[in-house]
Amino acid sequence: MTLWQGRFEGRPDEGLLAFSASLSFDQRLAADDVAGSRAHVRGLGRAGVLDDDEVAAVLAALDQVGDELAAGELTFVPDDEDIHTAVERRVTELAGPAGAKLHTGRSRNDQVATDLRLWCKRELAAVAQAVMALQDVLLDRAVGAGDAYLPGYTHLQRAQPVLVAHHLLAHGWALARDVDRLLDARRRLDVSPLGAGALAGSSLALDPEGVAAELGFGAAFDNSLDAVSDRDFVAEALFALALLGVHLSRLGEEVVLWSSDEVGFLGLDDAFATGSSMLPQKKNPDVAELARAKAGRLIGHLSGVLATLKSLPLAYNRDLQETQEPLFDAVDQLRLALPALAGLLASATLRTDAMARAADSPAAAAVDLAEYLVSAGMPFRQAHGVVGGLVRRWLDGSGGGDLAELVAAHPDLGPEAAALLRPGVAVTRRTTPGGAGPRPVAAQMERFRRRLAEDRQRIGAPPTP
């Protein structure tokens, strides 16, 4: 029996039911559906639609349904096309005529929108917490790296040496923006659609604001048409999740590069690497590679939902059902990827000797030579040309010596400038705020710790259904 069979003479075709059913994936909204139904029943009681006995009977039935769902004991039947139908059907079985009043003043349109927002509030907070666990690992590894340094890159070419801590915290700050976006999206979606009905509200004395408050929403809807048709929050959540995926992909790419024999900056723990079915010597960074690949999947989810939403007239359309699976999958993938990457980074070996060797090329201090000349009064563009010429003569062998010798012999530079080319010197000269040297990085670590503490306070305890 469908929820809408009174308008139709016969049963719907099995093909229609198979194509339109959503129970296979919207079961994860079950706890939120029960929570929303409890609030709705209490609202019907306040409106005088249900008497006290009926309210008690339906609430007791909802409690039992919630327990059955949590225990995996609720048996679904063929006519349960979605979780909302299943819950109402079972409540009616338990509470009788009172249960048949559960859906009074409510449509599945405002019901599913409410459930999905409740789910998003909880899950986005949980993803944000998982992001912060990864940030904790990055901070711990940054602290543990001490004064170790490695080449910083632009265009994947060695540019200037930077502290390892500085490099790791660069990923940490990108993730901090992800946390901010997740929490900002969560703040905007904190609006209850319950009471909007199918599209126009109700003639009954419903109390959307009271129901919203009971469910822990920050506000009730302003416009019933908008309330049931709005999936901006899904698109916005998917954008925040997709960009988080992009940041994890970038981190994964560096793990792949760093752990290669050609670079050799990182050693993977056996617990977070895989082998080859054919090549006995292999140790593969599969976690990092999958994190890199998942970004494409997340971007696809965002693109698909935006394409679904782009031409829908007001108000509700069944197309909106298609926004759920991409959202669920995006959250699922990130809740797997984040702890996997955190475990990989926490257990990996930083090969700081290899990093230092790669960063100690004299050319990595070329800009320090130019700034030395600038400090003596030479215009930067002229200084750039002088140093660039010395580097060219060193590389092509026309200078007749190594770079330090060429610098020491140059009339505008000399031995004092040549000392800047010694291993480990250049990274100590980065002194500007936010820079890659020891003093600014120490200050940055304190700012990062404060940011983590502030974000944890913002997240608080995720709501439970």
C-alpha positions as CSV (number, residue, x, y, z in Angstrom):
1,M,0.0,0.0,0.0
2,T,1.4,3.3,-1.1
3,L,0.9,6.6,0.7
4,W,-0.9,8.0,-2.3
5,Q,-3.0,5.1,-3.5
6,G,-6.4,6.8,-2.9
7,R,-6.1,8.9,-6.1
8,F,-5.4,5.8,-8.2
9,E,-7.5,2.8,-9.1
10,G,-4.7,0.2,-9.4
11,R,-1.3,-0.5,-8.0
12,P,1.7,1.2,-9.5
13,D,3.8,-0.7,-12.0
14,E,6.6,-2.6,-10.5
15,G,9.0,-0.9,-12.9
16,L,8.0,2.5,-11.5
17,L,8.4,1.4,-8.0
18,A,11.9,-0.1,-8.7
19,F,13.0,3.1,-10.5
20,S,11.7,5.5,-7.9
21,A,12.5,3.6,-4.7
22,S,15.1,5.2,-2.4
23,L,15.0,2.9,0.7
24,S,18.3,1.3,-0.3
25,F,20.2,4.6,0.4
26,D,17.9,6.8,2.5
27,Q,17.8,4.3,5.4
28,R,20.7,6.3,6.9
29,L,18.1,9.0,7.5
30,A,16.1,6.7,9.8
31,A,17.2,8.1,13.2
32,D,16.6,11.6,11.9
33,D,13.2,10.7,10.5
34,V,12.2,9.3,13.9
35,A,13.5,12.4,15.6
36,G,11.6,14.7,13.2
37,S,8.4,12.6,13.6
38,R,8.6,12.9,17.4
39,A,8.8,16.7,17.2
40,H,6.0,16.7,14.7
41,V,3.7,14.6,16.9
42,R,4.3,16.9,19.9
43,G,3.5,19.8,17.6
44,L,0.2,18.1,16.6
45,G,-0.5,17.7,20.3
46,R,0.0,21.4,21.0
47,A,-2.2,22.2,18.0
48,G,-5.0,20.0,19.4
49,V,-4.9,17.7,16.4
50,L,-3.9,14.8,18.6
51,D,-5.2,14.3,22.2
52,D,-2.8,13.4,25.0
53,D,-3.5,9.7,24.7
54,E,-2.8,9.7,21.0
55,V,0.4,11.7,21.4
56,A,1.6,9.2,24.0
57,A,0.7,6.2,21.8
58,V,2.4,7.5,18.7
59,L,5.5,8.6,20.7
60,A,5.7,5.1,22.2
61,A,5.4,3.6,18.8
62,L,8.2,5.9,17.5
63,D,10.4,4.9,20.3
64,Q,9.9,1.2,19.5
65,V,10.5,1.9,15.8
66,G,13.7,3.8,16.7
67,D,14.9,0.8,18.8
68,E,14.1,-1.6,16.0
69,L,15.9,0.4,13.4
70,A,19.0,0.8,15.7
71,A,19.1,-2.9,16.3
72,G,18.5,-3.8,12.7
73,E,15.3,-5.6,13.6
74,L,12.8,-3.6,11.5
75,T,11.6,-5.7,8.6
76,F,10.9,-3.7,5.5
77,V,8.1,-4.7,3.1
78,P,7.8,-4.3,-0.7
79,D,5.6,-1.2,-0.4
80,D,8.3,0.6,1.7
81,E,9.6,2.8,-1.1
82,D,11.6,5.0,1.3
83,I,12.5,5.2,5.0
84,H,9.7,7.7,5.6
85,T,7.1,5.3,4.4
86,A,8.6,2.5,6.4
87,V,8.6,4.4,9.6
88,E,5.0,5.6,9.2
89,R,3.8,2.1,8.2
90,R,5.4,0.5,11.2
91,V,4.1,3.2,13.6
92,T,0.6,2.6,12.3
93,E,1.0,-1.1,12.9
94,L,2.0,-0.4,16.5
95,A,-0.3,2.5,17.4
96,G,-3.3,1.7,15.3
97,P,-5.7,4.7,14.3
98,A,-3.5,7.1,16.3
99,G,-0.5,6.1,14.2
100,A,-2.5,6.8,11.0
101,K,-2.6,10.5,12.2
102,L,1.2,10.8,12.2
103,H,1.4,12.4,8.8
104,T,-1.3,15.0,9.5
105,G,-0.1,18.4,8.3
106,R,3.1,17.0,6.9
107,S,4.3,16.0,3.5
108,R,7.3,13.9,2.6
109,N,8.5,17.1,0.9
110,D,9.1,18.9,4.2
111,Q,9.8,15.7,6.0
112,V,12.8,14.6,3.8
113,A,14.2,18.1,3.7
114,T,14.1,18.2,7.5
115,D,15.7,14.7,7.8
116,L,18.5,15.6,5.4
117,R,19.3,18.9,7.2
118,L,19.5,17.1,10.5
119,W,21.8,14.5,9.0
120,C,24.0,17.2,7.4
121,K,24.3,19.1,10.7
122,R,25.7,16.0,12.4
123,E,27.8,14.6,9.6
124,L,29.5,17.8,8.5
125,A,30.6,18.3,12.1
126,A,31.9,14.8,12.2
127,V,33.9,15.4,9.0
128,A,35.3,18.6,10.5
129,Q,36.4,16.7,13.5
130,A,38.2,14.1,11.3
131,V,39.9,16.9,9.5
132,M,41.1,18.3,12.8
133,A,42.5,14.9,13.7
134,L,44.6,15.1,10.6
135,Q,45.7,18.6,11.5
136,D,46.8,17.3,14.9
137,V,49.1,14.8,13.1
138,L,50.5,17.5,10.9
139,L,51.2,19.7,13.9
140,D,52.8,16.8,15.8
141,R,55.1,15.9,12.9
142,A,55.9,19.6,12.5
143,V,57.0,19.9,16.1
144,G,58.9,16.7,15.9
145,A,60.8,17.8,12.7
146,G,62.6,20.5,14.7
147,D,65.1,22.4,12.6
148,A,65.0,19.9,9.7
149,Y,64.6,21.5,6.3
150,L,63.9,20.5,2.7
151,P,63.7,22.2,-0.7
152,G,60.6,24.4,-1.3
153,Y,59.4,24.1,-4.8
154,T,57.7,26.2,-7.5
155,H,56.9,24.6,-10.8
156,L,58.1,21.4,-9.2
157,Q,61.6,22.9,-9.4
158,R,63.7,23.5,-6.3
159,A,63.3,27.1,-5.3
160,Q,64.3,27.9,-1.6
161,P,64.9,25.8,1.4
162,V,62.1,25.8,4.0
163,L,61.7,24.1,7.4
164,V,59.9,20.8,7.2
165,A,57.5,22.2,9.8
166,H,56.6,25.1,7.6
167,H,55.8,22.7,4.7
168,L,53.6,20.5,6.9
169,L,51.8,23.4,8.4
170,A,51.0,24.7,4.9
171,H,48.8,21.7,4.5
172,G,47.4,22.3,8.0
173,W,46.3,25.8,7.2
174,A,44.6,24.7,4.0
175,L,42.7,22.1,6.1
176,A,41.8,24.9,8.5
177,R,40.0,26.7,5.7
178,D,38.1,23.4,5.0
179,V,37.0,23.2,8.6
180,D,35.8,26.8,8.3
181,R,33.8,26.1,5.1
182,L,32.2,23.0,6.6
183,L,31.1,24.8,9.7
184,D,29.9,27.8,7.7
185,A,27.8,25.5,5.5
186,R,26.5,23.8,8.6
187,R,25.5,27.2,10.1
188,R,23.6,28.2,6.9
189,L,21.7,24.9,6.7
190,D,20.5,25.2,10.3
191,V,16.9,26.0,9.3
192,S,13.9,23.7,9.8
193,P,11.6,23.1,6.8
194,L,9.1,21.1,9.0
195,G,5.6,22.7,8.7
196,A,6.0,23.8,5.1
197,G,3.9,20.8,4.0
198,A,4.0,19.9,0.4
199,L,4.6,23.5,-0.6
200,A,2.2,25.9,1.0
201,G,2.0,25.2,4.7
202,S,-1.2,24.0,6.4
203,S,-4.7,25.1,7.6
204,L,-3.9,23.4,10.9
205,A,-2.6,25.4,13.9
206,L,1.0,24.0,13.4
207,D,4.0,25.6,15.2
208,P,7.0,25.4,12.9
209,E,9.1,27.6,15.2
210,G,8.4,25.4,18.2
211,V,9.2,22.2,16.3
212,A,12.4,23.8,14.9
213,A,13.5,24.6,18.5
214,E,12.7,21.1,19.7
215,L,14.8,19.6,16.9
216,G,17.7,21.9,17.7
217,F,17.5,24.1,14.6
218,G,18.6,27.7,14.8
219,A,15.5,28.9,12.9
220,A,12.3,27.9,11.1
221,F,11.7,28.5,7.4
222,D,10.5,31.8,6.1
223,N,9.0,30.7,2.8
224,S,7.3,27.3,2.4
225,L,8.0,27.1,-1.3
226,D,11.7,27.7,-0.7
227,A,11.7,25.3,2.3
228,V,10.8,22.2,0.4
229,S,12.7,23.0,-2.8
230,D,16.0,24.3,-1.4
231,R,19.0,22.0,-1.8
232,D,21.5,24.8,-1.8
233,F,22.8,23.3,1.4
234,V,23.6,20.0,-0.4
235,A,25.5,21.8,-3.1
236,E,27.3,24.0,-0.6
237,A,28.2,21.0,1.5
238,L,29.4,19.1,-1.6
239,F,31.6,22.1,-2.6
240,A,33.2,22.2,0.9
241,L,33.7,18.4,0.7
242,A,35.1,18.5,-2.8
243,L,37.6,21.2,-2.0
244,L,38.6,19.2,1.1
245,G,39.1,16.3,-1.3
246,V,41.3,18.5,-3.5
247,H,43.5,19.4,-0.5
248,L,43.8,15.7,0.4
249,S,44.6,14.9,-3.2
250,R,47.4,17.5,-3.1
251,L,48.7,16.0,0.1
252,G,48.5,12.5,-1.4
253,E,50.4,13.6,-4.4
254,E,53.3,14.8,-2.3
255,V,53.3,11.5,-0.3
256,V,53.6,9.7,-3.7
257,L,56.4,11.9,-4.8
258,W,58.3,12.0,-1.5
259,S,58.1,8.2,-1.0
260,S,59.5,7.5,-4.5
261,D,63.1,6.3,-4.8
262,E,63.8,9.3,-7.0
263,V,63.0,11.7,-4.2
264,G,63.3,9.6,-1.1
265,F,62.1,12.1,1.5
266,L,59.5,9.8,3.1
267,G,59.4,6.2,4.2
268,L,56.1,4.5,4.5
269,D,55.2,2.3,7.4
270,D,54.2,-1.2,6.4
271,A,50.7,-0.8,7.9
272,F,49.9,2.0,5.5
273,A,51.5,0.6,2.3
274,T,50.7,-2.2,-0.1
275,G,52.8,-4.6,-2.1
276,S,52.7,-6.0,-5.6
277,S,51.1,-9.3,-6.6
278,M,54.0,-9.7,-9.1
279,L,57.0,-7.6,-8.0
280,P,58.4,-8.8,-4.6
281,Q,60.4,-5.6,-4.0
282,K,57.5,-3.1,-4.3
283,K,56.0,-0.9,-1.5
284,N,53.2,1.2,-2.9
285,P,51.6,4.3,-1.5
286,D,48.0,3.2,-2.2
287,V,46.4,5.3,0.6
288,A,47.9,8.4,-1.0
289,E,47.0,7.4,-4.5
290,L,43.4,6.7,-3.5
291,A,43.1,10.0,-1.7
292,R,44.3,11.6,-4.8
293,A,41.8,9.8,-7.0
294,K,38.8,10.4,-4.7
295,A,39.0,14.1,-5.4
296,G,37.7,13.4,-8.9
297,R,34.8,11.5,-7.5
298,L,33.9,14.3,-5.1
299,I,34.1,16.9,-7.9
300,G,31.8,14.8,-10.0
301,H,29.3,14.6,-7.2
302,L,29.2,18.4,-6.9
303,S,28.9,18.9,-10.7
304,G,26.1,16.3,-10.9
305,V,24.0,17.9,-8.2
306,L,24.5,21.4,-9.6
307,A,23.3,20.1,-13.0
308,T,20.3,18.4,-11.3
309,L,19.3,21.7,-9.6
310,K,19.9,24.1,-12.4
311,S,16.5,24.0,-14.2
312,L,14.0,22.9,-11.5
313,P,10.8,25.0,-11.2
314,L,9.4,25.7,-7.8
315,A,8.6,23.8,-5.6
316,Y,9.4,20.2,-5.0
317,N,10.4,17.9,-7.8
318,R,11.4,14.2,-7.5
319,D,14.7,15.2,-9.1
320,L,15.7,16.3,-5.6
321,Q,15.9,12.6,-4.6
322,E,19.1,12.5,-6.7
323,T,20.9,14.9,-4.4
324,Q,21.1,12.4,-1.6
325,E,23.4,9.6,-2.9
326,P,26.2,12.0,-4.0
327,L,26.1,13.7,-0.6
328,F,26.1,10.4,1.3
329,D,28.9,9.0,-0.8
330,A,31.0,12.2,-0.4
331,V,30.8,12.1,3.3
332,D,31.5,8.3,3.4
333,Q,34.6,8.6,1.2
334,L,36.1,11.4,3.3
335,R,35.3,9.7,6.6
336,L,37.4,6.8,5.3
337,A,40.2,8.9,3.7
338,L,40.9,11.3,6.6
339,P,41.8,8.7,9.2
340,A,43.7,6.7,6.6
341,L,45.9,9.7,5.7
342,A,46.3,10.6,9.3
343,G,47.6,7.1,10.1
344,L,49.9,7.2,7.1
345,L,51.5,10.5,8.1
346,A,51.7,9.7,11.8
347,S,53.6,6.5,11.1
348,A,55.8,7.6,8.2
349,T,59.5,8.2,8.5
350,L,60.7,11.7,7.5
351,R,64.1,11.2,5.8
352,T,65.6,14.5,6.9
353,D,69.1,13.7,5.7
354,A,67.8,13.2,2.1
355,M,65.8,16.4,2.4
356,A,68.8,18.4,3.6
357,R,71.0,17.1,0.8
358,A,68.4,18.1,-1.8
359,A,68.1,21.6,-0.2
360,D,71.8,22.3,0.2
361,S,72.5,23.1,-3.5
362,P,74.2,26.5,-3.6
363,A,71.7,27.7,-6.1
364,A,68.9,27.4,-3.5
365,A,70.5,30.5,-1.8
366,A,70.6,32.6,-5.0
367,V,68.0,35.0,-3.8
368,D,69.9,35.5,-0.5
369,L,72.9,36.7,-2.6
370,A,70.6,39.1,-4.5
371,E,69.2,40.4,-1.2
372,Y,72.7,40.8,0.1
373,L,73.4,43.1,-2.8
374,V,70.1,44.9,-2.2
375,S,71.1,45.5,1.4
376,A,74.3,47.2,0.0
377,G,72.2,49.5,-2.1
378,M,72.0,47.8,-5.4
379,P,68.6,47.8,-7.2
380,F,67.0,44.4,-7.0
381,R,66.7,43.9,-10.8
382,Q,70.4,44.6,-11.2
383,A,71.2,42.3,-8.3
384,H,69.0,39.6,-9.9
385,G,71.1,39.9,-13.1
386,V,74.4,39.7,-11.3
387,V,73.5,36.6,-9.4
388,G,71.8,35.0,-12.3
389,G,74.9,35.5,-14.4
390,L,77.1,33.9,-11.7
391,V,74.7,30.9,-11.5
392,R,74.8,30.5,-15.3
393,R,78.6,30.6,-15.4
394,W,78.7,28.0,-12.6
395,L,76.3,25.7,-14.3
396,D,77.9,25.9,-17.8
397,G,81.4,25.7,-16.4
398,S,82.6,28.9,-17.9
399,G,83.4,30.5,-14.5
400,G,86.2,28.1,-13.7
401,G,85.0,27.2,-10.2
402,D,82.1,26.4,-8.0
403,L,79.5,28.9,-7.1
404,A,81.0,29.8,-3.8
405,E,84.3,30.6,-5.4
406,L,82.6,32.7,-8.1
407,V,80.7,34.6,-5.4
408,A,83.8,35.1,-3.2
409,A,85.7,36.5,-6.2
410,H,83.0,38.9,-7.3
411,P,83.8,42.6,-6.4
412,D,80.2,43.3,-5.2
413,L,79.9,40.1,-3.2
414,G,83.0,38.5,-1.7
415,P,83.7,35.9,1.1
416,E,80.9,37.3,3.4
417,A,78.3,36.7,0.7
418,A,79.8,33.3,-0.2
419,A,79.2,32.2,3.4
420,L,75.5,32.4,2.7
421,L,75.8,29.4,0.5
422,R,76.9,27.1,3.3
423,P,74.5,24.2,4.1
424,G,71.6,25.1,6.4
425,V,72.3,28.9,6.3
426,A,69.7,30.1,3.8
427,V,66.7,28.7,5.7
428,T,67.6,30.6,8.8
429,R,67.4,33.9,6.9
430,R,63.7,33.7,6.4
431,T,62.6,36.1,9.1
432,T,59.4,37.8,7.8
433,P,56.1,36.9,9.6
434,G,54.6,33.7,8.1
435,G,57.9,32.8,6.5
436,A,59.8,29.5,6.4
437,G,62.6,30.3,9.0
438,P,62.8,29.2,12.6
439,R,61.5,32.3,14.3
440,P,58.4,32.9,12.1
441,V,57.6,29.1,12.1
442,A,57.8,29.0,15.9
443,A,55.2,31.9,16.0
444,Q,53.1,30.1,13.4
445,M,52.9,27.0,15.4
446,E,51.4,28.9,18.3
447,R,48.9,30.5,16.0
448,F,48.0,27.1,14.6
449,R,47.5,25.6,18.1
450,R,45.2,28.5,18.9
451,R,43.3,28.0,15.7
452,L,42.8,24.3,16.5
453,A,41.5,25.1,19.9
454,E,39.1,27.7,18.6
455,D,37.8,25.4,15.9
456,R,37.2,22.6,18.4
457,Q,35.1,25.0,20.4
458,R,33.2,26.0,17.3
459,I,32.4,22.4,16.5
460,G,31.4,21.4,20.0
461,A,29.7,18.1,20.4
462,P,28.0,16.9,17.1
463,P,24.2,16.6,17.6
464,T,22.9,13.1,18.0
465,P,19.6,12.0,16.4
